[in-house]
Every structure is written in C-alpha cells, then in structure tokens.
Amino acid sequence: MTVQGAGGRGWAGLILAGLLVGCVPAPLRAQPDARLSVSAAPALPAAQPVTGEQGLYRPPGPGALRVQSDRAAFLTSLVLPATGGALVQPTVRAAAGVPVTVALPGTLGFTQVFTVASLEPLNLGGAAGARSVSEMARAVEAAAASLPRGSYTVATTVYRVEPLGTLRVSASQPGAQVSVNGRAVGVAPVTLTDLPEGQVTVGVSLGGYQPFTQRVTVRADVITEVAARLRPVTGTLSVRSDVPASVLVEGRPVGATPLDLAVRPGVFSVNVVPADRALRAQNLLVRVNASRVSALVCSVTGGQYRCEIR
C-alpha cells in the first residue's frame, strides 16, 4: 500500500494507511512545497485472501519497491518493522520518470516504509535503529535541514507480513456453495490459499439441505480441512393408531404404529394397514412441511377403521 509524494494521488487500499499518514510527523509526509513528486509500491502483488485483508504478504515480504520520481532524484527507503529498529536501505539514483527497484529486507508483522526522494544527496544514516516514527522523523528533518526548500519529499508504503495457511472445504453433496466469514468463495470442493492465521467461520449451503456452519482455526503453513456433512431438510410424519397397524409410504413399508418418520418435505401417499384384516386399510395423501410434524391419527369407531390428518 502506497501513499504518493507531492503532486501525486495515492491509490486505494488499506484504511490503515490513511490513518498512518495522518499520524506521522511532517518530515515523513509528502512535502506540500516539494519541487518533485515520488511514488512507491511493492514490486510483488499482495496475497488475495478471501477474508479481505489487503497489503498482506507471506514471509519474507514483497522483497522490493518500484519507485518513480518525476525528476532525477536520490532515493532512500527507511524501513520500520513491527519489531526492532529502523533499517536504512542503500540510496539509489533514479532518472526522471524511470522506475527503479529498491530492495526491501525481510520482515514480520506490520511494516512501514518511508521512501525519501531528494534532488541532492541526503545522508539518512541517522535514522538507522530508530524505534519509532517520531525518531525517524527527527533524523530526516536534521538531514534535510541543509537542503534548499522543496528539495525533498516522501512516499509512504505500508504492508503486513504474516505466515499464511490454507483452507480446504468439501461437502457430502455436490454443488454446495461455500462461504468464509460470510463471503461466497465457490463451490465445494474448494481450496483457499493465503489465509492469515486465526479463526474463520465456514458456511456450506445447498437447496433442500440444512445449512452447515463451523468455526475453524487457520494455522500457518498447514492445510485445515473442513468436511461438511449436509443433512436434508425434513419434516416428521407421525402415525398413531388405537389398534396395531403397519405403515407404507409411497408403497414402501416403513414400520408399524406408533411411528414417527423423518421425510423430505412434500406430498406423500400413506397407507395404514391394520393387523386385523377385518378392518379396512386407509390410503391418504399427506403433506409434510419442513421442520414440522404432520400427524395422522387412526382409530376404530362404530366398527369402522378411519384415519384423519391433524
């Protein structure tokens, strides 16, 4: 993520970068009266995790910056890692409008890079080992004090370097949709790389089946497996009889009364056959709704065997 120097426009990215630029001391910002403009961006593209993080890299990081100045300039990148002191990279001389590559050291965690572009050589060795942005700013201010006004400006780059893991999601039914933290990521089976360590919520859904949700922990350099067993959405067909009877659904024997049977929603032909052959078997169409009980109650009244839906 980069914020350009004077006269340029920063490209969209981490909200964090905007907050950072607003908080850094003036000597490390793009100088409003600078006679040159500079831009800097990581030479390698960042990871694109489905969880949405931006400016994220696997160790050792992006490796280099691509830096460009609209005038011939001396370029020095000051790297402030999450831990340890600031590192001053070797100064590179750039021609006007010609991109150059500035090497970056390997880091871990949140990393800030301030690329100083100056019209004259600038000794920024005093920033080496600085533990804070304020210390670095004082070193830059002191080094630039002897320069004519408007002779330098700064481009800011921020990124995060973290070990990343992989998530692999499969489902017991083909065509199931997979989401991670509420974001649709594809159809199972799906393998998702470049995920930062931490917990994520995996969702798997398919029409006619109960949604599957599982909270899992992604670990660095490990494949985390999620196997979603999808269960059909069902209702309950309940059959009760005051005399023993067998039950058939769509012509298939399913048991004897009393019976509670989980079935997919729909309309079914239900036959209730009393054990006493003197009683007449009953055949009814019964609608079963999802997550509800459809009750069929059978009894002998006045010598007649009848079933009714309740």
C-alpha positions as a Markdown table, in Angstrom:
| # | Residue | x | y | z |
|---|---|---|---|---|
| 1 | Met | 0.0 | 0.0 | 0.0 |
| 2 | Thr | 1.5 | 3.3 | -1.0 |
| 3 | Val | 0.8 | 7.0 | -0.5 |
| 4 | Gln | 2.5 | 9.1 | -3.1 |
| 5 | Gly | 4.6 | 12.2 | -2.7 |
| 6 | Ala | 3.8 | 15.8 | -3.6 |
| 7 | Gly | 1.7 | 16.3 | -6.7 |
| 8 | Gly | 0.6 | 12.6 | -6.9 |
| 9 | Arg | -2.6 | 10.8 | -5.9 |
| 10 | Gly | -2.5 | 7.8 | -3.5 |
| 11 | Trp | -4.1 | 4.6 | -4.8 |
| 12 | Ala | -6.9 | 3.0 | -2.8 |
| 13 | Gly | -6.1 | 0.3 | -0.3 |
| 14 | Leu | -5.7 | -0.1 | 3.4 |
| 15 | Ile | -7.7 | 2.2 | 5.6 |
| 16 | Leu | -4.8 | 1.8 | 8.0 |
| 17 | Ala | -2.5 | 3.6 | 5.5 |
| 18 | Gly | -4.7 | 6.7 | 5.6 |
| 19 | Leu | -4.7 | 6.7 | 9.4 |
| 20 | Leu | -0.9 | 6.2 | 9.4 |
| 21 | Val | -0.3 | 9.2 | 7.1 |
| 22 | Gly | -2.5 | 11.3 | 9.2 |
| 23 | Cys | -0.5 | 10.5 | 12.3 |
| 24 | Val | 3.1 | 10.6 | 11.0 |
| 25 | Pro | 5.2 | 13.8 | 11.7 |
| 26 | Ala | 5.5 | 16.3 | 9.0 |
| 27 | Pro | 9.1 | 15.5 | 8.0 |
| 28 | Leu | 8.0 | 12.0 | 6.9 |
| 29 | Arg | 5.0 | 13.2 | 4.9 |
| 30 | Ala | 4.8 | 14.2 | 1.2 |
| 31 | Gln | 6.1 | 17.8 | 1.3 |
| 32 | Pro | 3.5 | 20.3 | 0.1 |
| 33 | Asp | 6.2 | 22.7 | -1.3 |
| 34 | Ala | 8.3 | 19.9 | -2.9 |
| 35 | Arg | 9.7 | 20.5 | -6.4 |
| 36 | Leu | 9.5 | 16.8 | -7.2 |
| 37 | Ser | 7.0 | 14.0 | -6.8 |
| 38 | Val | 7.6 | 10.4 | -6.0 |
| 39 | Ser | 5.6 | 7.2 | -5.9 |
| 40 | Ala | 6.4 | 3.8 | -4.4 |
| 41 | Ala | 4.6 | 0.5 | -4.5 |
| 42 | Pro | 5.6 | -3.1 | -3.6 |
| 43 | Ala | 7.2 | -4.9 | -6.6 |
| 44 | Leu | 5.2 | -8.1 | -6.0 |
| 45 | Pro | 1.4 | -8.3 | -5.7 |
| 46 | Ala | 0.0 | -8.8 | -2.3 |
| 47 | Ala | -1.8 | -12.0 | -1.4 |
| 48 | Gln | -5.6 | -12.0 | -2.1 |
| 49 | Pro | -7.2 | -13.9 | 0.9 |
| 50 | Val | -10.9 | -14.4 | 0.7 |
| 51 | Thr | -11.2 | -12.9 | 4.1 |
| 52 | Gly | -10.5 | -9.5 | 2.5 |
| 53 | Glu | -7.2 | -8.4 | 4.1 |
| 54 | Gln | -5.1 | -6.0 | 1.9 |
| 55 | Gly | -1.4 | -5.4 | 1.8 |
| 56 | Leu | -0.7 | -8.9 | 3.1 |
| 57 | Tyr | 2.4 | -10.9 | 2.2 |
| 58 | Arg | 4.0 | -14.2 | 3.0 |
| 59 | Pro | 7.4 | -14.1 | 4.6 |
| 60 | Pro | 9.9 | -12.5 | 3.8 |
| 61 | Gly | 7.6 | -9.9 | 2.3 |
| 62 | Pro | 7.4 | -8.1 | -1.1 |
| 63 | Gly | 11.2 | -8.1 | -1.5 |
| 64 | Ala | 11.4 | -4.7 | -3.2 |
| 65 | Leu | 9.7 | -1.4 | -4.1 |
| 66 | Arg | 9.1 | 0.0 | -7.5 |
| 67 | Val | 9.9 | 3.7 | -7.1 |
| 68 | Gln | 9.5 | 6.5 | -9.6 |
| 69 | Ser | 10.2 | 10.2 | -9.4 |
| 70 | Asp | 9.1 | 12.9 | -11.9 |
| 71 | Arg | 12.6 | 14.4 | -11.6 |
| 72 | Ala | 16.1 | 12.9 | -11.4 |
| 73 | Ala | 16.4 | 12.1 | -7.7 |
| 74 | Phe | 18.3 | 10.3 | -4.9 |
| 75 | Leu | 16.0 | 7.6 | -3.4 |
| 76 | Thr | 16.5 | 6.2 | 0.1 |
| 77 | Ser | 13.9 | 3.9 | 1.8 |
| 78 | Leu | 13.6 | 3.8 | 5.6 |
| 79 | Val | 12.1 | 0.6 | 6.8 |
| 80 | Leu | 10.4 | 0.4 | 10.2 |
| 81 | Pro | 9.4 | -3.2 | 11.0 |
| 82 | Ala | 7.0 | -4.2 | 13.8 |
| 83 | Thr | 9.9 | -5.2 | 16.0 |
| 84 | Gly | 13.5 | -4.0 | 16.1 |
| 85 | Gly | 14.9 | -0.7 | 14.9 |
| 86 | Ala | 14.6 | 1.1 | 11.6 |
| 87 | Leu | 16.7 | 0.0 | 8.6 |
| 88 | Val | 18.2 | 2.4 | 6.1 |
| 89 | Gln | 18.4 | 0.9 | 2.6 |
| 90 | Pro | 21.2 | 1.9 | 0.2 |
| 91 | Thr | 20.5 | 5.1 | -1.8 |
| 92 | Val | 19.5 | 4.6 | -5.4 |
| 93 | Arg | 19.8 | 7.3 | -8.1 |
| 94 | Ala | 16.9 | 7.5 | -10.4 |
| 95 | Ala | 16.4 | 9.3 | -13.7 |
| 96 | Ala | 13.3 | 11.4 | -14.3 |
| 97 | Gly | 10.2 | 9.2 | -14.9 |
| 98 | Val | 12.2 | 6.0 | -15.0 |
| 99 | Pro | 11.0 | 3.3 | -12.4 |
| 100 | Val | 13.8 | 1.8 | -10.3 |
| 101 | Thr | 13.8 | -1.1 | -7.9 |
| 102 | Val | 14.7 | -0.6 | -4.2 |
| 103 | Ala | 15.4 | -3.7 | -2.3 |
| 104 | Leu | 13.5 | -4.4 | 1.0 |
| 105 | Pro | 14.6 | -6.6 | 3.9 |
| 106 | Gly | 12.5 | -9.5 | 5.1 |
| 107 | Thr | 10.2 | -8.5 | 8.0 |
| 108 | Leu | 7.3 | -9.9 | 10.0 |
| 109 | Gly | 4.2 | -8.1 | 11.0 |
| 110 | Phe | 3.1 | -4.6 | 10.2 |
| 111 | Thr | 5.9 | -2.8 | 8.2 |
| 112 | Gln | 6.2 | 0.9 | 7.4 |
| 113 | Val | 8.5 | 2.2 | 4.6 |
| 114 | Phe | 9.2 | 5.8 | 4.1 |
| 115 | Thr | 10.9 | 6.4 | 0.7 |
| 116 | Val | 12.7 | 9.8 | 0.7 |
| 117 | Ala | 13.3 | 11.3 | -2.7 |
| 118 | Ser | 15.7 | 14.3 | -2.8 |
| 119 | Leu | 17.2 | 16.5 | -5.5 |
| 120 | Glu | 20.6 | 16.4 | -3.8 |
| 121 | Pro | 22.3 | 13.5 | -1.9 |
| 122 | Leu | 20.9 | 13.2 | 1.6 |
| 123 | Asn | 22.6 | 11.3 | 4.5 |
| 124 | Leu | 19.9 | 9.5 | 6.3 |
| 125 | Gly | 22.2 | 7.2 | 8.3 |
| 126 | Gly | 20.9 | 8.9 | 11.5 |
| 127 | Ala | 17.6 | 7.1 | 11.1 |
| 128 | Ala | 19.2 | 3.7 | 11.4 |
| 129 | Gly | 18.0 | 1.9 | 14.6 |
| 130 | Ala | 15.1 | 4.3 | 15.2 |
| 131 | Arg | 12.4 | 2.7 | 17.3 |
| 132 | Ser | 9.5 | 4.9 | 16.3 |
| 133 | Val | 8.2 | 7.1 | 13.5 |
| 134 | Ser | 9.0 | 10.2 | 15.6 |
| 135 | Glu | 12.7 | 9.2 | 15.9 |
| 136 | Met | 12.9 | 8.6 | 12.2 |
| 137 | Ala | 11.2 | 12.0 | 11.5 |
| 138 | Arg | 13.8 | 13.8 | 13.6 |
| 139 | Ala | 16.6 | 12.1 | 11.7 |
| 140 | Val | 15.1 | 13.1 | 8.4 |
| 141 | Glu | 14.4 | 16.6 | 9.5 |
| 142 | Ala | 18.0 | 17.0 | 10.7 |
| 143 | Ala | 19.5 | 15.6 | 7.5 |
| 144 | Ala | 17.3 | 17.8 | 5.2 |
| 145 | Ala | 18.0 | 21.0 | 7.2 |
| 146 | Ser | 20.9 | 21.9 | 4.9 |
| 147 | Leu | 18.9 | 21.4 | 1.7 |
| 148 | Pro | 17.2 | 24.2 | -0.2 |
| 149 | Arg | 13.5 | 24.5 | 0.5 |
| 150 | Gly | 11.4 | 22.0 | -1.5 |
| 151 | Ser | 14.3 | 19.7 | -2.3 |
| 152 | Tyr | 12.8 | 16.5 | -0.9 |
| 153 | Thr | 9.5 | 14.6 | -0.4 |
| 154 | Val | 8.4 | 11.3 | 0.9 |
| 155 | Ala | 6.3 | 8.3 | -0.3 |
| 156 | Thr | 4.8 | 6.0 | 2.3 |
| 157 | Thr | 4.2 | 2.3 | 1.9 |
| 158 | Val | 2.6 | 0.0 | 4.5 |
| 159 | Tyr | 2.1 | -3.7 | 4.4 |
| 160 | Arg | 1.9 | -6.8 | 6.7 |
| 161 | Val | 4.0 | -9.9 | 6.5 |
| 162 | Glu | 2.5 | -13.0 | 8.1 |
| 163 | Pro | 2.7 | -16.8 | 7.8 |
| 164 | Leu | -0.3 | -17.9 | 5.8 |
| 165 | Gly | -2.3 | -21.1 | 5.8 |
| 166 | Thr | -4.7 | -23.0 | 3.5 |
| 167 | Leu | -8.3 | -24.0 | 4.0 |
| 168 | Arg | -9.8 | -26.9 | 2.1 |
| 169 | Val | -13.6 | -27.4 | 2.2 |
| 170 | Ser | -15.5 | -30.4 | 0.9 |
| 171 | Ala | -19.2 | -31.4 | 1.2 |
| 172 | Ser | -21.2 | -34.6 | 1.2 |
| 173 | Gln | -23.4 | -33.3 | -1.6 |
| 174 | Pro | -22.2 | -32.0 | -5.0 |
| 175 | Gly | -22.9 | -28.3 | -5.9 |
| 176 | Ala | -22.8 | -26.9 | -2.3 |
| 177 | Gln | -21.9 | -23.3 | -2.0 |
| 178 | Val | -19.1 | -22.4 | 0.3 |
| 179 | Ser | -18.6 | -19.1 | 2.3 |
| 180 | Val | -15.9 | -17.9 | 4.6 |
| 181 | Asn | -16.8 | -15.2 | 7.1 |
| 182 | Gly | -20.0 | -14.6 | 5.1 |
| 183 | Arg | -18.1 | -14.1 | 1.8 |
| 184 | Ala | -19.0 | -16.5 | -1.1 |
| 185 | Val | -15.9 | -18.3 | -2.2 |
| 186 | Gly | -17.0 | -21.0 | -4.6 |
| 187 | Val | -18.5 | -24.5 | -4.9 |
| 188 | Ala | -17.2 | -27.4 | -2.8 |
| 189 | Pro | -14.7 | -28.9 | -3.0 |
| 190 | Val | -12.7 | -25.7 | -2.9 |
| 191 | Thr | -9.1 | -25.0 | -1.7 |
| 192 | Leu | -8.4 | -21.5 | -0.4 |
| 193 | Thr | -4.8 | -20.3 | 0.0 |
| 194 | Asp | -3.1 | -17.3 | 1.6 |
| 195 | Leu | -5.3 | -17.1 | 4.7 |
| 196 | Pro | -3.9 | -15.3 | 7.7 |
| 197 | Glu | -3.7 | -17.3 | 11.0 |
| 198 | Gly | -6.8 | -17.1 | 13.1 |
| 199 | Gln | -10.4 | -18.2 | 13.4 |
| 200 | Val | -12.8 | -18.1 | 10.4 |
| 201 | Thr | -16.4 | -19.2 | 10.1 |
| 202 | Val | -17.1 | -21.7 | 7.2 |
| 203 | Gly | -20.6 | -22.0 | 5.8 |
| 204 | Val | -21.8 | -24.6 | 3.3 |
| 205 | Ser | -25.3 | -24.4 | 1.8 |
| 206 | Leu | -27.4 | -26.3 | -0.7 |
| 207 | Gly | -31.1 | -26.1 | -1.5 |
| 208 | Gly | -33.1 | -28.8 | 0.3 |
| 209 | Tyr | -30.4 | -29.3 | 3.0 |
| 210 | Gln | -29.8 | -27.8 | 6.4 |
| 211 | Pro | -27.1 | -25.1 | 6.4 |
| 212 | Phe | -23.7 | -26.2 | 7.7 |
| 213 | Thr | -21.6 | -23.8 | 9.8 |
| 214 | Gln | -18.3 | -24.5 | 11.5 |
| 215 | Arg | -15.8 | -22.3 | 13.3 |
| 216 | Val | -12.2 | -23.3 | 12.5 |
| 217 | Thr | -8.7 | -22.1 | 13.2 |
| 218 | Val | -6.4 | -21.5 | 10.3 |
| 219 | Arg | -2.7 | -22.2 | 11.1 |
| 220 | Ala | 0.4 | -21.1 | 9.2 |
| 221 | Asp | 1.8 | -23.4 | 6.6 |
| 222 | Val | -0.9 | -26.0 | 7.4 |
| 223 | Ile | -3.9 | -27.2 | 5.3 |
| 224 | Thr | -7.0 | -27.0 | 7.5 |
| 225 | Glu | -9.7 | -29.5 | 6.4 |
| 226 | Val | -13.4 | -28.9 | 6.7 |
| 227 | Ala | -15.7 | -31.8 | 5.6 |
| 228 | Ala | -19.3 | -30.6 | 5.6 |
| 229 | Arg | -21.9 | -33.4 | 6.1 |
| 230 | Leu | -25.1 | -31.9 | 4.7 |
| 231 | Arg | -28.3 | -33.2 | 6.2 |
| 232 | Pro | -31.6 | -33.0 | 4.3 |
| 233 | Val | -34.3 | -30.6 | 5.4 |
| 234 | Thr | -37.0 | -32.8 | 6.8 |
| 235 | Gly | -40.4 | -32.8 | 8.4 |
| 236 | Thr | -42.0 | -35.5 | 10.6 |
| 237 | Leu | -44.7 | -37.9 | 9.6 |
| 238 | Ser | -46.4 | -39.1 | 12.8 |
| 239 | Val | -48.8 | -42.0 | 12.6 |
| 240 | Arg | -50.8 | -43.2 | 15.6 |
| 241 | Ser | -53.4 | -46.0 | 15.8 |
| 242 | Asp | -55.5 | -47.4 | 18.6 |
| 243 | Val | -55.1 | -50.8 | 17.0 |
| 244 | Pro | -51.8 | -52.3 | 15.7 |
| 245 | Ala | -51.1 | -51.3 | 12.1 |
| 246 | Ser | -48.3 | -51.2 | 9.5 |
| 247 | Val | -47.5 | -48.1 | 7.5 |
| 248 | Leu | -46.4 | -47.8 | 3.9 |
| 249 | Val | -45.2 | -44.5 | 2.3 |
| 250 | Glu | -45.4 | -44.4 | -1.5 |
| 251 | Gly | -45.9 | -48.1 | -1.4 |
| 252 | Arg | -42.8 | -48.8 | 0.6 |
| 253 | Pro | -43.1 | -50.4 | 4.1 |
| 254 | Val | -41.6 | -48.0 | 6.7 |
| 255 | Gly | -42.7 | -49.5 | 10.0 |
| 256 | Ala | -45.5 | -50.1 | 12.4 |
| 257 | Thr | -47.5 | -47.8 | 14.6 |
| 258 | Pro | -46.8 | -45.8 | 16.7 |
| 259 | Leu | -44.5 | -44.3 | 14.1 |
| 260 | Asp | -42.5 | -41.0 | 13.8 |
| 261 | Leu | -40.7 | -40.8 | 10.4 |
| 262 | Ala | -38.4 | -38.1 | 9.2 |
| 263 | Val | -39.1 | -37.4 | 5.5 |
| 264 | Arg | -38.3 | -34.7 | 2.9 |
| 265 | Pro | -41.0 | -32.0 | 2.5 |
| 266 | Gly | -43.6 | -32.9 | 0.0 |
| 267 | Val | -46.9 | -34.7 | -0.5 |
| 268 | Phe | -46.9 | -38.5 | 0.1 |
| 269 | Ser | -49.3 | -41.4 | -0.4 |
| 270 | Val | -49.6 | -43.0 | 3.1 |
| 271 | Asn | -51.2 | -46.4 | 3.6 |
| 272 | Val | -52.2 | -47.6 | 7.1 |
| 273 | Val | -52.9 | -51.3 | 7.2 |
| 274 | Pro | -54.5 | -52.7 | 10.4 |
| 275 | Ala | -53.2 | -56.0 | 11.6 |
| 276 | Asp | -56.9 | -57.0 | 12.0 |
| 277 | Arg | -57.7 | -57.9 | 8.4 |
| 278 | Ala | -61.4 | -57.4 | 9.2 |
| 279 | Leu | -60.6 | -53.6 | 9.3 |
| 280 | Arg | -60.2 | -51.7 | 6.1 |
| 281 | Ala | -56.8 | -50.3 | 5.2 |
| 282 | Gln | -56.7 | -46.5 | 4.8 |
| 283 | Asn | -55.0 | -44.6 | 2.0 |
| 284 | Leu | -54.4 | -40.8 | 2.3 |
| 285 | Leu | -52.4 | -38.1 | 0.7 |
| 286 | Val | -50.4 | -36.3 | 3.5 |
| 287 | Arg | -48.4 | -33.1 | 3.0 |
| 288 | Val | -45.3 | -32.9 | 5.1 |
| 289 | Asn | -43.7 | -29.4 | 5.7 |
| 290 | Ala | -40.1 | -28.7 | 6.6 |
| 291 | Ser | -39.4 | -28.8 | 10.3 |
| 292 | Arg | -43.0 | -29.5 | 11.2 |
| 293 | Val | -45.0 | -32.6 | 12.4 |
| 294 | Ser | -47.8 | -33.9 | 10.2 |
| 295 | Ala | -49.9 | -36.1 | 12.3 |
| 296 | Leu | -52.1 | -39.0 | 11.0 |
| 297 | Val | -54.4 | -40.4 | 13.7 |
| 298 | Cys | -56.3 | -43.7 | 13.1 |
| 299 | Ser | -59.0 | -45.3 | 15.3 |
| 300 | Val | -61.8 | -47.7 | 15.3 |
| 301 | Thr | -65.2 | -46.1 | 15.7 |
| 302 | Gly | -68.5 | -48.0 | 15.4 |
| 303 | Gly | -66.6 | -50.9 | 13.9 |
| 304 | Gln | -65.1 | -48.8 | 11.2 |
| 305 | Tyr | -61.4 | -48.0 | 10.9 |
| 306 | Arg | -60.6 | -44.5 | 9.9 |
| 307 | Cys | -57.6 | -42.2 | 9.7 |
| 308 | Glu | -57.6 | -38.4 | 9.7 |
| 309 | Ile | -54.9 | -35.8 | 9.3 |
| 310 | Arg | -54.5 | -33.4 | 12.2 |
